[in-house]
Amino acid sequence: MCRVIELERLDELPPADPRAIGSRTDLRRLNFIMGHAHILSRAFRRHLDKTLGRSQPLRLVELGAGDDRRT
């Protein structure tokens, strides 16, 4: 089995393209509706509660969280 990585349409659009702006707006709206920020913050709090006081540091890896546009 071979892994195939393909670009999404949003990856190919210039950041100022109206379609890219609209897509980012849609993604923010969808993330809000689905409650992703609340889900993640709750998971982080649970993890921190378990790891505080231990000698091992907390590690966080972020993969694929957007195009780094601050709009």
PDB file of N, CA, C, O and CB in Angstrom:
ATOM      1  N   MET A   1       0.845  -1.174   0.000  1.00  0.00           N
ATOM      2  CA  MET A   1       0.000   0.000   0.000  1.00  0.00           C
ATOM      3  C   MET A   1       0.892   1.239   0.000  1.00  0.00           C
ATOM      4  O   MET A   1       1.841   1.321   0.779  1.00  0.00           O
ATOM      5  CB  MET A   1      -0.962  -0.003   1.220  1.00  0.00           C
ATOM      6  N   CYS A   2       0.594   2.186  -0.856  1.00  0.00           N
ATOM      7  CA  CYS A   2       1.387   3.402  -1.004  1.00  0.00           C
ATOM      8  C   CYS A   2       0.564   4.603  -0.543  1.00  0.00           C
ATOM      9  O   CYS A   2      -0.616   4.727  -0.871  1.00  0.00           O
ATOM     10  CB  CYS A   2       1.853   3.585  -2.476  1.00  0.00           C
ATOM     11  N   ARG A   3       1.195   5.469   0.211  1.00  0.00           N
ATOM     12  CA  ARG A   3       0.514   6.674   0.675  1.00  0.00           C
ATOM     13  C   ARG A   3       0.533   7.728  -0.426  1.00  0.00           C
ATOM     14  O   ARG A   3       1.582   8.010  -1.006  1.00  0.00           O
ATOM     15  CB  ARG A   3       1.174   7.220   1.966  1.00  0.00           C
ATOM     16  N   VAL A   4      -0.616   8.303  -0.707  1.00  0.00           N
ATOM     17  CA  VAL A   4      -0.732   9.330  -1.733  1.00  0.00           C
ATOM     18  C   VAL A   4      -1.209  10.621  -1.074  1.00  0.00           C
ATOM     19  O   VAL A   4      -2.248  10.643  -0.413  1.00  0.00           O
ATOM     20  CB  VAL A   4      -1.707   8.886  -2.871  1.00  0.00           C
ATOM     21  N   ILE A   5      -0.455  11.675  -1.256  1.00  0.00           N
ATOM     22  CA  ILE A   5      -0.821  12.975  -0.702  1.00  0.00           C
ATOM     23  C   ILE A   5      -1.187  13.896  -1.858  1.00  0.00           C
ATOM     24  O   ILE A   5      -0.409  14.078  -2.794  1.00  0.00           O
ATOM     25  CB  ILE A   5       0.341  13.580   0.156  1.00  0.00           C
ATOM     26  N   GLU A   6      -2.364  14.466  -1.781  1.00  0.00           N
ATOM     27  CA  GLU A   6      -2.828  15.366  -2.826  1.00  0.00           C
ATOM     28  C   GLU A   6      -3.171  16.718  -2.219  1.00  0.00           C
ATOM     29  O   GLU A   6      -3.710  16.792  -1.115  1.00  0.00           O
ATOM     30  CB  GLU A   6      -4.047  14.774  -3.563  1.00  0.00           C
ATOM     31  N   LEU A   7      -2.862  17.768  -2.933  1.00  0.00           N
ATOM     32  CA  LEU A   7      -3.216  19.102  -2.478  1.00  0.00           C
ATOM     33  C   LEU A   7      -4.725  19.305  -2.542  1.00  0.00           C
ATOM     34  O   LEU A   7      -5.402  18.777  -3.424  1.00  0.00           O
ATOM     35  CB  LEU A   7      -2.496  20.163  -3.316  1.00  0.00           C
ATOM     36  N   GLU A   8      -5.228  20.067  -1.610  1.00  0.00           N
ATOM     37  CA  GLU A   8      -6.632  20.457  -1.663  1.00  0.00           C
ATOM     38  C   GLU A   8      -6.737  21.702  -2.545  1.00  0.00           C
ATOM     39  O   GLU A   8      -5.744  22.396  -2.762  1.00  0.00           O
ATOM     40  CB  GLU A   8      -7.210  20.725  -0.222  1.00  0.00           C
ATOM     41  N   ARG A   9      -7.905  21.975  -3.039  1.00  0.00           N
ATOM     42  CA  ARG A   9      -8.090  23.157  -3.884  1.00  0.00           C
ATOM     43  C   ARG A   9      -7.686  24.425  -3.163  1.00  0.00           C
ATOM     44  O   ARG A   9      -7.097  25.324  -3.763  1.00  0.00           O
ATOM     45  CB  ARG A   9      -9.534  23.264  -4.338  1.00  0.00           C
ATOM     46  N   LEU A  10      -7.999  24.504  -1.880  1.00  0.00           N
ATOM     47  CA  LEU A  10      -7.651  25.698  -1.102  1.00  0.00           C
ATOM     48  C   LEU A  10      -6.138  25.902  -1.060  1.00  0.00           C
ATOM     49  O   LEU A  10      -5.676  27.043  -1.031  1.00  0.00           O
ATOM     50  CB  LEU A  10      -8.208  25.586   0.329  1.00  0.00           C
ATOM     51  N   ASP A  11      -5.361  24.822  -1.057  1.00  0.00           N
ATOM     52  CA  ASP A  11      -3.900  24.926  -1.037  1.00  0.00           C
ATOM     53  C   ASP A  11      -3.354  25.580  -2.302  1.00  0.00           C
ATOM     54  O   ASP A  11      -2.276  26.175  -2.279  1.00  0.00           O
ATOM     55  CB  ASP A  11      -3.281  23.549  -0.866  1.00  0.00           C
ATOM     56  N   GLU A  12      -4.077  25.475  -3.382  1.00  0.00           N
ATOM     57  CA  GLU A  12      -3.601  25.975  -4.667  1.00  0.00           C
ATOM     58  C   GLU A  12      -4.025  27.414  -4.949  1.00  0.00           C
ATOM     59  O   GLU A  12      -3.522  28.030  -5.888  1.00  0.00           O
ATOM     60  CB  GLU A  12      -4.097  25.086  -5.766  1.00  0.00           C
ATOM     61  N   LEU A  13      -4.935  27.953  -4.155  1.00  0.00           N
ATOM     62  CA  LEU A  13      -5.427  29.307  -4.384  1.00  0.00           C
ATOM     63  C   LEU A  13      -4.559  30.337  -3.671  1.00  0.00           C
ATOM     64  O   LEU A  13      -4.083  30.082  -2.565  1.00  0.00           O
ATOM     65  CB  LEU A  13      -6.875  29.431  -3.918  1.00  0.00           C
ATOM     66  N   PRO A  14      -4.347  31.500  -4.292  1.00  0.00           N
ATOM     67  CA  PRO A  14      -3.635  32.575  -3.599  1.00  0.00           C
ATOM     68  C   PRO A  14      -4.441  33.004  -2.368  1.00  0.00           C
ATOM     69  O   PRO A  14      -5.671  32.969  -2.401  1.00  0.00           O
ATOM     70  CB  PRO A  14      -3.393  33.790  -4.554  1.00  0.00           C
ATOM     71  N   PRO A  15      -3.772  33.405  -1.289  1.00  0.00           N
ATOM     72  CA  PRO A  15      -4.477  33.765  -0.052  1.00  0.00           C
ATOM     73  C   PRO A  15      -5.554  34.835  -0.229  1.00  0.00           C
ATOM     74  O   PRO A  15      -6.561  34.812   0.480  1.00  0.00           O
ATOM     75  CB  PRO A  15      -3.488  34.241   0.959  1.00  0.00           C
ATOM     76  N   ALA A  16      -5.361  35.772  -1.161  1.00  0.00           N
ATOM     77  CA  ALA A  16      -6.326  36.861  -1.338  1.00  0.00           C
ATOM     78  C   ALA A  16      -7.464  36.512  -2.299  1.00  0.00           C
ATOM     79  O   ALA A  16      -8.372  37.320  -2.500  1.00  0.00           O
ATOM     80  CB  ALA A  16      -5.613  38.091  -1.838  1.00  0.00           C
ATOM     81  N   ASP A  17      -7.424  35.334  -2.885  1.00  0.00           N
ATOM     82  CA  ASP A  17      -8.486  34.913  -3.803  1.00  0.00           C
ATOM     83  C   ASP A  17      -9.810  34.855  -3.037  1.00  0.00           C
ATOM     84  O   ASP A  17      -9.867  34.282  -1.949  1.00  0.00           O
ATOM     85  CB  ASP A  17      -8.153  33.521  -4.449  1.00  0.00           C
ATOM     86  N   PRO A  18     -10.876  35.442  -3.593  1.00  0.00           N
ATOM     87  CA  PRO A  18     -12.167  35.425  -2.906  1.00  0.00           C
ATOM     88  C   PRO A  18     -12.652  34.018  -2.553  1.00  0.00           C
ATOM     89  O   PRO A  18     -13.318  33.831  -1.535  1.00  0.00           O
ATOM     90  CB  PRO A  18     -13.197  36.105  -3.760  1.00  0.00           C
ATOM     91  N   ARG A  19     -12.324  33.027  -3.388  1.00  0.00           N
ATOM     92  CA  ARG A  19     -12.724  31.651  -3.083  1.00  0.00           C
ATOM     93  C   ARG A  19     -11.969  31.121  -1.859  1.00  0.00           C
ATOM     94  O   ARG A  19     -12.533  30.388  -1.047  1.00  0.00           O
ATOM     95  CB  ARG A  19     -12.474  30.736  -4.301  1.00  0.00           C
ATOM     96  N   ALA A  20     -10.691  31.495  -1.733  1.00  0.00           N
ATOM     97  CA  ALA A  20      -9.904  31.077  -0.573  1.00  0.00           C
ATOM     98  C   ALA A  20     -10.433  31.743   0.694  1.00  0.00           C
ATOM     99  O   ALA A  20     -10.550  31.100   1.737  1.00  0.00           O
ATOM    100  CB  ALA A  20      -8.412  31.417  -0.776  1.00  0.00           C
ATOM    101  N   ILE A  21     -10.747  33.019   0.600  1.00  0.00           N
ATOM    102  CA  ILE A  21     -11.296  33.751   1.742  1.00  0.00           C
ATOM    103  C   ILE A  21     -12.623  33.124   2.170  1.00  0.00           C
ATOM    104  O   ILE A  21     -12.861  32.913   3.359  1.00  0.00           O
ATOM    105  CB  ILE A  21     -11.490  35.251   1.393  1.00  0.00           C
ATOM    106  N   GLY A  22     -13.472  32.833   1.206  1.00  0.00           N
ATOM    107  CA  GLY A  22     -14.750  32.198   1.499  1.00  0.00           C
ATOM    108  C   GLY A  22     -14.585  30.818   2.122  1.00  0.00           C
ATOM    109  O   GLY A  22     -15.319  30.454   3.041  1.00  0.00           O
ATOM    110  N   SER A  23     -13.625  30.054   1.623  1.00  0.00           N
ATOM    111  CA  SER A  23     -13.387  28.716   2.170  1.00  0.00           C
ATOM    112  C   SER A  23     -12.906  28.786   3.613  1.00  0.00           C
ATOM    113  O   SER A  23     -13.348  28.004   4.455  1.00  0.00           O
ATOM    114  CB  SER A  23     -12.365  27.964   1.316  1.00  0.00           C
ATOM    115  N   ARG A  24     -11.998  29.722   3.903  1.00  0.00           N
ATOM    116  CA  ARG A  24     -11.521  29.868   5.284  1.00  0.00           C
ATOM    117  C   ARG A  24     -12.656  30.292   6.205  1.00  0.00           C
ATOM    118  O   ARG A  24     -12.747  29.831   7.342  1.00  0.00           O
ATOM    119  CB  ARG A  24     -10.372  30.891   5.356  1.00  0.00           C
ATOM    120  N   THR A  25     -13.522  31.172   5.711  1.00  0.00           N
ATOM    121  CA  THR A  25     -14.687  31.588   6.504  1.00  0.00           C
ATOM    122  C   THR A  25     -15.590  30.390   6.784  1.00  0.00           C
ATOM    123  O   THR A  25     -16.063  30.208   7.906  1.00  0.00           O
ATOM    124  CB  THR A  25     -15.482  32.698   5.772  1.00  0.00           C
ATOM    125  N   ASP A  26     -15.823  29.579   5.758  1.00  0.00           N
ATOM    126  CA  ASP A  26     -16.649  28.378   5.930  1.00  0.00           C
ATOM    127  C   ASP A  26     -16.026  27.420   6.944  1.00  0.00           C
ATOM    128  O   ASP A  26     -16.735  26.850   7.775  1.00  0.00           O
ATOM    129  CB  ASP A  26     -16.842  27.663   4.583  1.00  0.00           C
ATOM    130  N   LEU A  27     -14.698  27.237   6.882  1.00  0.00           N
ATOM    131  CA  LEU A  27     -14.026  26.332   7.809  1.00  0.00           C
ATOM    132  C   LEU A  27     -14.120  26.832   9.246  1.00  0.00           C
ATOM    133  O   LEU A  27     -14.337  26.044  10.166  1.00  0.00           O
ATOM    134  CB  LEU A  27     -12.565  26.160   7.412  1.00  0.00           C
ATOM    135  N   ARG A  28     -13.957  28.143   9.442  1.00  0.00           N
ATOM    136  CA  ARG A  28     -14.102  28.703  10.791  1.00  0.00           C
ATOM    137  C   ARG A  28     -15.524  28.494  11.305  1.00  0.00           C
ATOM    138  O   ARG A  28     -15.723  28.136  12.466  1.00  0.00           O
ATOM    139  CB  ARG A  28     -13.748  30.209  10.797  1.00  0.00           C
ATOM    140  N   ARG A  29     -16.504  28.715  10.443  1.00  0.00           N
ATOM    141  CA  ARG A  29     -17.906  28.534  10.827  1.00  0.00           C
ATOM    142  C   ARG A  29     -18.170  27.073  11.188  1.00  0.00           C
ATOM    143  O   ARG A  29     -18.816  26.792  12.197  1.00  0.00           O
ATOM    144  CB  ARG A  29     -18.849  28.985   9.686  1.00  0.00           C
ATOM    145  N   LEU A  30     -17.682  26.159  10.385  1.00  0.00           N
ATOM    146  CA  LEU A  30     -17.865  24.730  10.638  1.00  0.00           C
ATOM    147  C   LEU A  30     -17.191  24.307  11.943  1.00  0.00           C
ATOM    148  O   LEU A  30     -17.775  23.565  12.733  1.00  0.00           O
ATOM    149  CB  LEU A  30     -17.310  23.909   9.469  1.00  0.00           C
ATOM    150  N   ASN A  31     -15.976  24.771  12.168  1.00  0.00           N
ATOM    151  CA  ASN A  31     -15.284  24.450  13.418  1.00  0.00           C
ATOM    152  C   ASN A  31     -16.056  24.972  14.622  1.00  0.00           C
ATOM    153  O   ASN A  31     -16.125  24.300  15.651  1.00  0.00           O
ATOM    154  CB  ASN A  31     -13.868  25.033  13.410  1.00  0.00           C
ATOM    155  N   PHE A  32     -16.633  26.155  14.505  1.00  0.00           N
ATOM    156  CA  PHE A  32     -17.438  26.724  15.596  1.00  0.00           C
ATOM    157  C   PHE A  32     -18.680  25.867  15.840  1.00  0.00           C
ATOM    158  O   PHE A  32     -18.979  25.512  16.980  1.00  0.00           O
ATOM    159  CB  PHE A  32     -17.848  28.185  15.270  1.00  0.00           C
ATOM    160  N   ILE A  33     -19.390  25.542  14.783  1.00  0.00           N
ATOM    161  CA  ILE A  33     -20.627  24.763  14.905  1.00  0.00           C
ATOM    162  C   ILE A  33     -20.344  23.391  15.523  1.00  0.00           C
ATOM    163  O   ILE A  33     -21.115  22.907  16.352  1.00  0.00           O
ATOM    164  CB  ILE A  33     -21.298  24.596  13.522  1.00  0.00           C
ATOM    165  N   MET A  34     -19.245  22.776  15.118  1.00  0.00           N
ATOM    166  CA  MET A  34     -18.922  21.438  15.613  1.00  0.00           C
ATOM    167  C   MET A  34     -18.268  21.473  16.998  1.00  0.00           C
ATOM    168  O   MET A  34     -18.071  20.425  17.612  1.00  0.00           O
ATOM    169  CB  MET A  34     -18.003  20.732  14.628  1.00  0.00           C
ATOM    170  N   GLY A  35     -17.933  22.662  17.490  1.00  0.00           N
ATOM    171  CA  GLY A  35     -17.385  22.787  18.839  1.00  0.00           C
ATOM    172  C   GLY A  35     -15.956  22.315  18.993  1.00  0.00           C
ATOM    173  O   GLY A  35     -15.569  21.861  20.070  1.00  0.00           O
ATOM    174  N   HIS A  36     -15.166  22.414  17.937  1.00  0.00           N
ATOM    175  CA  HIS A  36     -13.803  21.903  17.989  1.00  0.00           C
ATOM    176  C   HIS A  36     -12.953  22.574  19.067  1.00  0.00           C
ATOM    177  O   HIS A  36     -12.182  21.894  19.745  1.00  0.00           O
ATOM    178  CB  HIS A  36     -13.148  22.079  16.649  1.00  0.00           C
ATOM    179  N   ALA A  37     -13.072  23.877  19.241  1.00  0.00           N
ATOM    180  CA  ALA A  37     -12.259  24.573  20.247  1.00  0.00           C
ATOM    181  C   ALA A  37     -12.573  24.042  21.642  1.00  0.00           C
ATOM    182  O   ALA A  37     -11.664  23.819  22.442  1.00  0.00           O
ATOM    183  CB  ALA A  37     -12.505  26.102  20.189  1.00  0.00           C
ATOM    184  N   HIS A  38     -13.846  23.840  21.935  1.00  0.00           N
ATOM    185  CA  HIS A  38     -14.238  23.317  23.247  1.00  0.00           C
ATOM    186  C   HIS A  38     -13.726  21.888  23.447  1.00  0.00           C
ATOM    187  O   HIS A  38     -13.229  21.548  24.520  1.00  0.00           O
ATOM    188  CB  HIS A  38     -15.770  23.356  23.403  1.00  0.00           C
ATOM    189  N   ILE A  39     -13.848  21.069  22.428  1.00  0.00           N
ATOM    190  CA  ILE A  39     -13.388  19.675  22.511  1.00  0.00           C
ATOM    191  C   ILE A  39     -11.885  19.626  22.780  1.00  0.00           C
ATOM    192  O   ILE A  39     -11.425  18.886  23.650  1.00  0.00           O
ATOM    193  CB  ILE A  39     -13.724  18.909  21.206  1.00  0.00           C
ATOM    194  N   LEU A  40     -11.130  20.418  22.028  1.00  0.00           N
ATOM    195  CA  LEU A  40      -9.682  20.415  22.200  1.00  0.00           C
ATOM    196  C   LEU A  40      -9.267  20.988  23.549  1.00  0.00           C
ATOM    197  O   LEU A  40      -8.387  20.433  24.207  1.00  0.00           O
ATOM    198  CB  LEU A  40      -9.024  21.199  21.084  1.00  0.00           C
ATOM    199  N   SER A  41      -9.883  22.085  23.970  1.00  0.00           N
ATOM    200  CA  SER A  41      -9.495  22.677  25.253  1.00  0.00           C
ATOM    201  C   SER A  41      -9.806  21.721  26.399  1.00  0.00           C
ATOM    202  O   SER A  41      -9.031  21.638  27.351  1.00  0.00           O
ATOM    203  CB  SER A  41     -10.216  24.020  25.469  1.00  0.00           C
ATOM    204  N   ARG A  42     -10.913  21.005  26.330  1.00  0.00           N
ATOM    205  CA  ARG A  42     -11.261  20.028  27.358  1.00  0.00           C
ATOM    206  C   ARG A  42     -10.228  18.892  27.373  1.00  0.00           C
ATOM    207  O   ARG A  42      -9.811  18.446  28.442  1.00  0.00           O
ATOM    208  CB  ARG A  42     -12.688  19.466  27.116  1.00  0.00           C
ATOM    209  N   ALA A  43      -9.823  18.431  26.200  1.00  0.00           N
ATOM    210  CA  ALA A  43      -8.820  17.357  26.126  1.00  0.00           C
ATOM    211  C   ALA A  43      -7.480  17.827  26.680  1.00  0.00           C
ATOM    212  O   ALA A  43      -6.811  17.079  27.393  1.00  0.00           O
ATOM    213  CB  ALA A  43      -8.649  16.874  24.670  1.00  0.00           C
ATOM    214  N   PHE A  44      -7.082  19.052  26.363  1.00  0.00           N
ATOM    215  CA  PHE A  44      -5.825  19.586  26.885  1.00  0.00           C
ATOM    216  C   PHE A  44      -5.875  19.705  28.401  1.00  0.00           C
ATOM    217  O   PHE A  44      -4.914  19.354  29.086  1.00  0.00           O
ATOM    218  CB  PHE A  44      -5.519  20.952  26.259  1.00  0.00           C
ATOM    219  N   ARG A  45      -6.993  20.199  28.929  1.00  0.00           N
ATOM    220  CA  ARG A  45      -7.118  20.337  30.385  1.00  0.00           C
ATOM    221  C   ARG A  45      -7.005  18.972  31.068  1.00  0.00           C
ATOM    222  O   ARG A  45      -6.317  18.839  32.081  1.00  0.00           O
ATOM    223  CB  ARG A  45      -8.462  21.008  30.753  1.00  0.00           C
ATOM    224  N   ARG A  46      -7.670  17.972  30.522  1.00  0.00           N
ATOM    225  CA  ARG A  46      -7.595  16.625  31.098  1.00  0.00           C
ATOM    226  C   ARG A  46      -6.159  16.114  31.086  1.00  0.00           C
ATOM    227  O   ARG A  46      -5.675  15.549  32.067  1.00  0.00           O
ATOM    228  CB  ARG A  46      -8.509  15.653  30.327  1.00  0.00           C
ATOM    229  N   HIS A  47      -5.489  16.324  29.953  1.00  0.00           N
ATOM    230  CA  HIS A  47      -4.111  15.855  29.838  1.00  0.00           C
ATOM    231  C   HIS A  47      -3.215  16.593  30.820  1.00  0.00           C
ATOM    232  O   HIS A  47      -2.383  15.974  31.484  1.00  0.00           O
ATOM    233  CB  HIS A  47      -3.594  16.038  28.404  1.00  0.00           C
ATOM    234  N   LEU A  48      -3.375  17.910  30.920  1.00  0.00           N
ATOM    235  CA  LEU A  48      -2.555  18.687  31.848  1.00  0.00           C
ATOM    236  C   LEU A  48      -2.799  18.258  33.284  1.00  0.00           C
ATOM    237  O   LEU A  48      -1.858  18.172  34.073  1.00  0.00           O
ATOM    238  CB  LEU A  48      -2.839  20.177  31.694  1.00  0.00           C
ATOM    239  N   ASP A  49      -4.046  17.990  33.631  1.00  0.00           N
ATOM    240  CA  ASP A  49      -4.357  17.540  34.986  1.00  0.00           C
ATOM    241  C   ASP A  49      -3.619  16.245  35.314  1.00  0.00           C
ATOM    242  O   ASP A  49      -3.212  16.033  36.456  1.00  0.00           O
ATOM    243  CB  ASP A  49      -5.870  17.341  35.150  1.00  0.00           C
ATOM    244  N   LYS A  50      -3.446  15.384  34.322  1.00  0.00           N
ATOM    245  CA  LYS A  50      -2.771  14.100  34.545  1.00  0.00           C
ATOM    246  C   LYS A  50      -1.254  14.247  34.570  1.00  0.00           C
ATOM    247  O   LYS A  50      -0.572  13.471  35.239  1.00  0.00           O
ATOM    248  CB  LYS A  50      -3.169  13.103  33.464  1.00  0.00           C
ATOM    249  N   THR A  51      -0.711  15.243  33.843  1.00  0.00           N
ATOM    250  CA  THR A  51       0.742  15.343  33.700  1.00  0.00           C
ATOM    251  C   THR A  51       1.380  16.360  34.635  1.00  0.00           C
ATOM    252  O   THR A  51       2.594  16.319  34.833  1.00  0.00           O
ATOM    253  CB  THR A  51       1.083  15.695  32.288  1.00  0.00           C
ATOM    254  N   LEU A  52       0.610  17.266  35.214  1.00  0.00           N
ATOM    255  CA  LEU A  52       1.202  18.249  36.123  1.00  0.00           C
ATOM    256  C   LEU A  52       1.825  17.535  37.311  1.00  0.00           C
ATOM    257  O   LEU A  52       1.246  16.598  37.861  1.00  0.00           O
ATOM    258  CB  LEU A  52       0.143  19.272  36.600  1.00  0.00           C
ATOM    259  N   GLY A  53       2.991  17.981  37.695  1.00  0.00           N
ATOM    260  CA  GLY A  53       3.687  17.358  38.812  1.00  0.00           C
ATOM    261  C   GLY A  53       4.586  16.215  38.399  1.00  0.00           C
ATOM    262  O   GLY A  53       5.350  15.711  39.222  1.00  0.00           O
ATOM    263  N   ARG A  54       4.520  15.796  37.167  1.00  0.00           N
ATOM    264  CA  ARG A  54       5.405  14.737  36.686  1.00  0.00           C
ATOM    265  C   ARG A  54       6.657  15.374  36.101  1.00  0.00           C
ATOM    266  O   ARG A  54       6.657  16.550  35.740  1.00  0.00           O
ATOM    267  CB  ARG A  54       4.692  13.839  35.628  1.00  0.00           C
ATOM    268  N   SER A  55       7.710  14.595  36.013  1.00  0.00           N
ATOM    269  CA  SER A  55       8.972  15.126  35.489  1.00  0.00           C
ATOM    270  C   SER A  55       8.989  15.184  33.965  1.00  0.00           C
ATOM    271  O   SER A  55       9.828  15.866  33.378  1.00  0.00           O
ATOM    272  CB  SER A  55      10.134  14.281  35.978  1.00  0.00           C
ATOM    273  N   GLN A  56       8.078  14.479  33.334  1.00  0.00           N
ATOM    274  CA  GLN A  56       8.047  14.447  31.868  1.00  0.00           C
ATOM    275  C   GLN A  56       7.290  15.657  31.337  1.00  0.00           C
ATOM    276  O   GLN A  56       6.170  15.921  31.775  1.00  0.00           O
ATOM    277  CB  GLN A  56       7.396  13.137  31.359  1.00  0.00           C
ATOM    278  N   PRO A  57       7.887  16.408  30.389  1.00  0.00           N
ATOM    279  CA  PRO A  57       7.206  17.600  29.867  1.00  0.00           C
ATOM    280  C   PRO A  57       6.034  17.239  28.953  1.00  0.00           C
ATOM    281  O   PRO A  57       6.001  16.166  28.350  1.00  0.00           O
ATOM    282  CB  PRO A  57       8.196  18.479  29.108  1.00  0.00           C
ATOM    283  N   LEU A  58       5.096  18.146  28.868  1.00  0.00           N
ATOM    284  CA  LEU A  58       3.977  17.998  27.945  1.00  0.00           C
ATOM    285  C   LEU A  58       4.464  18.305  26.539  1.00  0.00           C
ATOM    286  O   LEU A  58       5.161  19.297  26.324  1.00  0.00           O
ATOM    287  CB  LEU A  58       2.792  18.927  28.340  1.00  0.00           C
ATOM    288  N   ARG A  59       4.106  17.469  25.590  1.00  0.00           N
ATOM    289  CA  ARG A  59       4.471  17.708  24.193  1.00  0.00           C
ATOM    290  C   ARG A  59       3.201  17.846  23.389  1.00  0.00           C
ATOM    291  O   ARG A  59       2.242  17.094  23.563  1.00  0.00           O
ATOM    292  CB  ARG A  59       5.366  16.564  23.627  1.00  0.00           C
ATOM    293  N   LEU A  60       3.216  18.817  22.510  1.00  0.00           N
ATOM    294  CA  LEU A  60       2.055  19.077  21.678  1.00  0.00           C
ATOM    295  C   LEU A  60       2.527  19.203  20.238  1.00  0.00           C
ATOM    296  O   LEU A  60       3.426  19.987  19.936  1.00  0.00           O
ATOM    297  CB  LEU A  60       1.298  20.359  22.141  1.00  0.00           C
ATOM    298  N   VAL A  61       1.922  18.434  19.360  1.00  0.00           N
ATOM    299  CA  VAL A  61       2.247  18.495  17.947  1.00  0.00           C
ATOM    300  C   VAL A  61       0.988  18.885  17.207  1.00  0.00           C
ATOM    301  O   VAL A  61      -0.061  18.260  17.366  1.00  0.00           O
ATOM    302  CB  VAL A  61       2.819  17.141  17.426  1.00  0.00           C
ATOM    303  N   GLU A  62       1.096  19.918  16.402  1.00  0.00           N
ATOM    304  CA  GLU A  62      -0.038  20.382  15.605  1.00  0.00           C
ATOM    305  C   GLU A  62       0.225  19.995  14.159  1.00  0.00           C
ATOM    306  O   GLU A  62       1.276  20.310  13.601  1.00  0.00           O
ATOM    307  CB  GLU A  62      -0.253  21.932  15.749  1.00  0.00           C
ATOM    308  N   LEU A  63      -0.730  19.317  13.565  1.00  0.00           N
ATOM    309  CA  LEU A  63      -0.607  18.905  12.176  1.00  0.00           C
ATOM    310  C   LEU A  63      -1.800  19.413  11.382  1.00  0.00           C
ATOM    311  O   LEU A  63      -2.945  19.099  11.708  1.00  0.00           O
ATOM    312  CB  LEU A  63      -0.493  17.374  12.067  1.00  0.00           C
ATOM    313  N   GLY A  64      -1.544  20.182  10.359  1.00  0.00           N
ATOM    314  CA  GLY A  64      -2.594  20.567   9.420  1.00  0.00           C
ATOM    315  C   GLY A  64      -3.693  21.436   9.984  1.00  0.00           C
ATOM    316  O   GLY A  64      -4.873  21.127   9.819  1.00  0.00           O
ATOM    317  N   ALA A  65      -3.333  22.509  10.641  1.00  0.00           N
ATOM    318  CA  ALA A  65      -4.364  23.359  11.230  1.00  0.00           C
ATOM    319  C   ALA A  65      -4.648  24.604  10.391  1.00  0.00           C
ATOM    320  O   ALA A  65      -5.150  25.593  10.924  1.00  0.00           O
ATOM    321  CB  ALA A  65      -3.954  23.771  12.625  1.00  0.00           C
ATOM    322  N   GLY A  66      -4.349  24.581   9.127  1.00  0.00           N
ATOM    323  CA  GLY A  66      -4.710  25.712   8.286  1.00  0.00           C
ATOM    324  C   GLY A  66      -3.525  26.319   7.569  1.00  0.00           C
ATOM    325  O   GLY A  66      -2.419  25.778   7.565  1.00  0.00           O
ATOM    326  N   ASP A  67      -3.792  27.455   6.967  1.00  0.00           N
ATOM    327  CA  ASP A  67      -2.781  28.098   6.126  1.00  0.00           C
ATOM    328  C   ASP A  67      -2.062  29.250   6.822  1.00  0.00           C
ATOM    329  O   ASP A  67      -1.375  30.031   6.164  1.00  0.00           O
ATOM    330  CB  ASP A  67      -3.423  28.604   4.862  1.00  0.00           C
ATOM    331  N   ASP A  68      -2.205  29.368   8.123  1.00  0.00           N
ATOM    332  CA  ASP A  68      -1.543  30.384   8.939  1.00  0.00           C
ATOM    333  C   ASP A  68      -1.983  31.795   8.598  1.00  0.00           C
ATOM    334  O   ASP A  68      -1.241  32.749   8.833  1.00  0.00           O
ATOM    335  CB  ASP A  68      -0.056  30.277   8.783  1.00  0.00           C
ATOM    336  N   ARG A  69      -3.176  31.939   8.047  1.00  0.00           N
ATOM    337  CA  ARG A  69      -3.732  33.274   7.770  1.00  0.00           C
ATOM    338  C   ARG A  69      -4.392  33.767   9.033  1.00  0.00           C
ATOM    339  O   ARG A  69      -5.210  33.062   9.624  1.00  0.00           O
ATOM    340  CB  ARG A  69      -4.754  33.249   6.576  1.00  0.00           C
ATOM    341  N   ARG A  70      -4.057  34.945   9.446  1.00  0.00           N
ATOM    342  CA  ARG A  70      -4.666  35.534  10.639  1.00  0.00           C
ATOM    343  C   ARG A  70      -5.685  36.574  10.182  1.00  0.00           C
ATOM    344  O   ARG A  70      -5.365  37.745   9.981  1.00  0.00           O
ATOM    345  CB  ARG A  70      -3.582  36.176  11.582  1.00  0.00           C
ATOM    346  N   THR A  71      -6.934  36.101  10.026  1.00  0.00           N
ATOM    347  CA  THR A  71      -7.972  37.000   9.539  1.00  0.00           C
ATOM    348  C   THR A  71      -9.063  37.147  10.564  1.00  0.00           C
ATOM    349  O   THR A  71     -10.032  37.870  10.335  1.00  0.00           O
ATOM    350  CB  THR A  71      -8.551  36.501   8.226  1.00  0.00           C
TER     351      THR A  71
END
